[in-house]
Amino acid sequence: MNRVVHPIEAESYRRMRARLDTSHLPPLTRAVVERVVHSSADLEYARDLVMDEGDLERGHAALHAGAPVVVDVEMVGAGITRRETVCRLRDGVAGPGLTRSAHGIRLAFEQVGPGALWVIGNAPTALEELLRLDAAPALVIGLPVGFVGAVESKAALRESGLPAVSNVSEKGGSAVASAALNALLYHPVPQSKETL
């Protein structure tokens, strides 16, 4: 089913593209950059985001093949359209030295196992906990926001070698994390030669 784009969104993209040239970017990278910039009205994300087209291609394929989508907070899940998400933040009580966000990530991994897409837009501790697990993710969208731990957790994500979308600065948040996932949801699935 094709997504209907509202005229306001179309005009917003037109204005954004008049100020930001993304034509040189590979297709999925371009989709993610544009959707994040659109959701935040922050052109700086075009230089701040870090991702690999091959990782995005594999994440896109896993997403459209039905891989689970795990989010760190309900606000990220609320921003993801056309897809159910798993959020375990409210479940159980965190133990000593473990934040609720980190505990929720542990519980979510116990539920979904390897191969999920992880979308973290709020808590650096959630991203840190994911990096401690043997989650074998299809893709990690790690865009937590804040002045404490956000930069470091995103740097650790990039150093981990996991397939990821991250950014260098303190910026991030639920809206941009869900926007990055939505970019992959909205991007068309390539037709295989067998179906042509």
Secondary structure per residue as TSV (DSSP state, phi and psi in degrees):
chain	resnum	aa	ss	phi	psi
A	1	M	-	360.0	126.6
A	2	N	-	-77.6	145.3
A	3	R	-	-83.7	133.2
A	4	V	-	-89.8	123.6
A	5	V	-	-93.1	125.1
A	6	H	-	-68.1	146.1
A	7	P	H	-56.6	-32.2
A	8	I	H	-66.9	-41.1
A	9	E	H	-64.3	-42.8
A	10	A	H	-60.1	-42.7
A	11	E	H	-68.0	-37.4
A	12	S	H	-61.6	-44.1
A	13	Y	H	-64.3	-39.9
A	14	R	H	-60.1	-46.1
A	15	R	H	-66.3	-40.7
A	16	M	H	-61.2	-45.3
A	17	R	H	-67.8	-23.4
A	18	A	H	-69.8	-23.8
A	19	R	H	-105.1	-14.6
A	20	L	-	-139.3	116.5
A	21	D	-	-89.5	111.5
A	22	T	-	-112.2	9.2
A	23	S	T	-63.7	-21.7
A	24	H	T	-82.0	-9.8
A	25	L	S	-83.1	147.8
A	26	P	-	-62.2	159.8
A	27	P	H	-55.4	-50.5
A	28	L	H	-73.7	-36.8
A	29	T	H	-60.3	-44.6
A	30	R	H	-60.7	-44.2
A	31	A	H	-60.1	-43.8
A	32	V	H	-68.0	-47.9
A	33	V	H	-57.9	-49.4
A	34	E	H	-64.2	-40.5
A	35	R	H	-67.7	-40.3
A	36	V	H	-66.2	-45.2
A	37	V	H	-62.4	-42.7
A	38	H	H	-60.9	-42.4
A	39	S	H	-72.1	-23.4
A	40	S	H	-109.9	-14.0
A	41	A	T	54.2	35.3
A	42	D	-	-123.8	100.6
A	43	L	T	-64.4	-21.5
A	44	E	T	-62.6	-23.9
A	45	Y	H	-58.6	-27.1
A	46	A	H	-60.1	-30.5
A	47	R	H	-98.2	-15.8
A	48	D	H	-91.8	-29.6
A	49	L	E	-72.4	146.5
A	50	V	E	-129.7	124.2
A	51	M	E	-161.9	165.2
A	52	D	-	-122.4	132.3
A	53	E	H	-59.9	-39.3
A	54	G	H	-62.3	-41.6
A	55	D	H	-61.5	-42.9
A	56	L	H	-64.1	-39.5
A	57	E	H	-61.5	-44.5
A	58	R	H	-68.2	-39.6
A	59	G	H	-64.5	-41.7
A	60	H	H	-60.4	-45.2
A	61	A	H	-63.5	-43.6
A	62	A	H	-64.5	-42.5
A	63	L	H	-59.0	-47.4
A	64	H	H	-77.8	-11.8
A	65	A	T	-89.8	-1.7
A	66	G	T	101.7	13.2
A	67	A	-	-58.6	144.4
A	68	P	-	-64.1	151.4
A	69	V	E	-115.8	119.6
A	70	V	E	-109.1	136.4
A	71	V	E	-122.1	154.1
A	72	D	S	-81.2	-31.4
A	73	V	S	-138.1	157.3
A	74	E	H	-62.3	-29.4
A	75	M	H	-63.2	-37.7
A	76	V	H	-63.9	-45.6
A	77	G	H	-61.1	-37.9
A	78	A	H	-64.0	-29.8
A	79	G	H	-82.0	-13.6
A	80	I	-	-88.0	118.9
A	81	T	-	-98.6	153.5
A	82	R	S	64.9	22.3
A	83	R	S	-158.6	134.0
A	84	E	-	-72.8	148.5
A	85	T	-	-128.7	162.7
A	86	V	B	-109.2	126.8
A	87	C	-	-138.1	121.0
A	88	R	-	-112.9	19.6
A	89	L	T	-57.0	-38.6
A	90	R	T	-84.0	-5.8
A	91	D	S	-92.6	129.8
A	92	G	S	75.0	-179.2
A	93	V	-	-120.6	130.2
A	94	A	-	-69.7	145.7
A	95	G	-	-83.2	179.2
A	96	P	T	-58.9	136.1
A	97	G	T	75.1	10.0
A	98	L	-	-128.5	123.9
A	99	T	-	-73.1	162.6
A	100	R	H	-58.3	-39.4
A	101	S	H	-63.1	-44.5
A	102	A	H	-65.2	-41.9
A	103	H	H	-61.7	-41.8
A	104	G	H	-60.8	-36.9
A	105	I	H	-65.4	-42.8
A	106	R	H	-58.6	-48.2
A	107	L	H	-62.5	-40.3
A	108	A	H	-63.8	-40.6
A	109	F	H	-65.0	-39.8
A	110	E	H	-59.5	-33.3
A	111	Q	H	-77.0	-46.9
A	112	V	H	-99.5	-24.1
A	113	G	-	70.3	-164.6
A	114	P	T	-72.5	161.4
A	115	G	T	90.4	5.6
A	116	A	-	-82.9	166.3
A	117	L	E	-99.1	129.5
A	118	W	E	-111.4	128.2
A	119	V	E	-123.5	106.2
A	120	I	E	-117.5	114.2
A	121	G	-	-125.1	-0.2
A	122	N	S	-120.6	-58.0
A	123	A	-	-107.6	116.9
A	124	P	H	-56.0	-33.5
A	125	T	H	-66.8	-28.8
A	126	A	H	-65.6	-43.9
A	127	L	H	-66.0	-41.9
A	128	E	H	-59.8	-41.5
A	129	E	H	-66.6	-41.2
A	130	L	H	-58.5	-39.8
A	131	L	H	-67.7	-21.5
A	132	R	H	-82.0	-19.3
A	133	L	S	-87.8	158.5
A	134	D	-	-94.2	63.1
A	135	A	-	-79.6	-18.4
A	136	A	-	42.8	58.3
A	137	P	-	-71.0	151.3
A	138	A	S	-69.9	-36.4
A	139	L	E	-166.6	142.5
A	140	V	E	-115.4	120.2
A	141	I	E	-97.7	99.3
A	142	G	E	-108.9	93.1
A	143	L	-	-129.4	47.2
A	144	P	-	-66.2	153.8
A	145	V	-	-112.3	149.4
A	146	G	S	140.5	169.3
A	147	F	S	-95.3	-10.1
A	148	V	S	-118.6	107.7
A	149	G	S	87.4	-15.2
A	150	A	H	-67.2	-50.4
A	151	V	H	-60.8	-44.0
A	152	E	H	-66.9	-41.1
A	153	S	H	-67.1	-36.4
A	154	K	H	-71.6	-35.8
A	155	A	H	-63.3	-41.8
A	156	A	H	-63.5	-37.5
A	157	L	H	-61.0	-47.1
A	158	R	H	-63.7	-38.5
A	159	E	H	-71.0	-21.3
A	160	S	H	-69.1	-23.0
A	161	G	T	82.3	0.1
A	162	L	-	-69.6	150.5
A	163	P	S	-64.7	125.4
A	164	A	E	-153.2	158.4
A	165	V	E	-118.7	126.8
A	166	S	E	-145.2	-174.5
A	167	N	E	-145.5	164.5
A	168	V	S	-86.8	-34.2
A	169	S	S	-86.9	-178.1
A	170	E	S	-70.9	-16.7
A	171	K	-	-64.3	158.5
A	172	G	-	159.6	-149.5
A	173	G	-	124.0	171.4
A	174	S	H	-59.5	-43.6
A	175	A	H	-63.9	-43.4
A	176	V	H	-75.1	-33.3
A	177	A	H	-65.4	-45.8
A	178	S	H	-67.4	-33.4
A	179	A	H	-62.2	-40.8
A	180	A	H	-62.7	-41.6
A	181	L	H	-68.0	-42.2
A	182	N	H	-60.1	-35.3
A	183	A	H	-57.1	-40.7
A	184	L	H	-73.0	-35.2
A	185	L	H	-64.7	-42.5
A	186	Y	H	-77.8	-23.5
A	187	H	S	-69.5	132.7
A	188	P	-	-63.3	149.7
A	189	V	-	-83.4	128.7
A	190	P	-	-62.8	141.7
A	191	Q	-	-75.0	131.4
A	192	S	-	-76.4	155.7
A	193	K	G	-63.0	-27.5
A	194	E	G	-68.5	-29.0
A	195	T	G	-91.8	-5.3
A	196	L	-	-81.5	360.0
